[in-house]
Amino acid sequence: MKVPLGITTLHLSQRSTLLLLLAIGLLGFGGYDYVQQSQAVTNAVTVQATITDASVDRMEGGQGIDYEPEIQYTYQYQGETYTSDQVFPSTGIRTYSDRSMAESVVEAYEPGTTTRAYVSPAAPSDAFLIRERTPWPLRAIAVGGFLFLVGVLAGLGAKNPGKHELRPASEVQPAPRETWVDRHGETIHRLSKQVLGVCFVGFWLSMVALAFGLLNTTGEFGGPPQEIQAALLGPVGLPMLAGFSFWVGMIVSLCLYGVWSFTEYQQLRRRLPDPTPPSPFRHPSRLVTILGTEDGSLSEYGQRVRLTGWVFVIAVGMTAMIVYLLYTAS
């Protein structure tokens, strides 16, 4: 599929087209929800509401357990009586990974008490209790923007990057100077794979230990959840600390492997025939195209680029997860 774009043309595969459609959907929904929340927060008027029920709902999904504050209330606006359970001015549901955070929202609304609610004159049946925007729209816009960028780069990339045949090693002059990584390449390669394997196994064992620690702390499985105060060296804190350490170890080992793999890529690049194509690591469109290409259709050079790129992508993603968890925990 070809899409004209100014002075150039996007060459979109079926995968890239689906990616762009998903990105546009996230951008559209996120932008719509952000505008709706902004208008609701700006234009809302205050009314008196009576709380009829307040609880925390436990939601189990594929990504773990989340907690949703559920608050039902009635209110009157311009002589009409309405019932609502909307806490924030959002079309989506706001959940929390920490039960105590959801409880902190609910505890301010005791059943039978009156409180302030906010009503938008344009939608009087959609009142809300907390006059602030949820982070969901901006997250959807950020993810959609990233996916859109990846889809566009894939469409702008060369049609067949990473499929260049290599000249025999005997025809290539050695590098002008040997780096430390060149001299210790095999050691770095072996050590990074061994550390990655140990940390991977250790991480999942620590998760199993954490699950047992949680069960022993909370009592019978399936019972009512409760807030857990975890000592650093206790049955919950110690597996969490070990899991964090193993996770960081996996990131470090991936980075070591990536450095070794990038050195191998540089050696293979010297064997490319003239004219030498642009480096994928300096041209994101080429790199994205190679990352999305099946490994079997690439040459030895392309396979090395693909492996190196994915190693660093995974390392960056794992680092971003740690930063996000530390940020939300604070």
Number of C-alpha atoms within 10 A of each C-alpha: 11 10 11 9 9 7 5 9 13 18 19 22 14 9 12 22 17 13 20 21 16 17 24 17 15 22 23 16 17 22 16 14 22 23 13 16 21 17 14 26 20 12 13 21 16 15 15 15 24 20 21 17 15 21 18 19 15 18 13 10 8 5 6 8 14 17 20 22 24 17 22 18 27 17 23 16 16 7 7 9 11 15 17 18 19 22 24 22 28 22 17 12 13 17 18 16 15 15 21 15 14 22 20 12 18 19 13 11 21 16 16 13 12 16 17 15 23 25 24 19 15 11 10 17 17 21 30 26 22 16 17 16 18 19 12 17 24 16 14 21 21 16 17 24 17 13 21 21 16 20 26 20 22 27 24 20 21 15 14 14 22 26 15 18 14 15 15 9 12 8 9 13 9 11 10 6 7 9 11 8 16 14 10 11 18 12 11 19 18 11 15 22 16 13 18 21 14 14 22 16 13 18 23 14 15 20 17 13 19 21 15 15 19 17 15 13 16 16 13 9 10 8 9 9 11 11 11 12 10 15 10 12 11 12 18 24 17 18 23 20 15 19 22 15 15 22 21 18 20 23 22 17 23 23 19 22 23 22 19 21 21 18 17 18 20 15 17 19 20 18 20 17 12 8 6 11 12 10 14 20 14 9 12 16 21 23 25 24 24 27 20 13 17 10 16 9 12 20 16 18 22 27 21 21 27 24 18 24 20 17 20 18 15 14 19 14 13 16 15 12 12 14 12 12 10 10 9 10 8 6
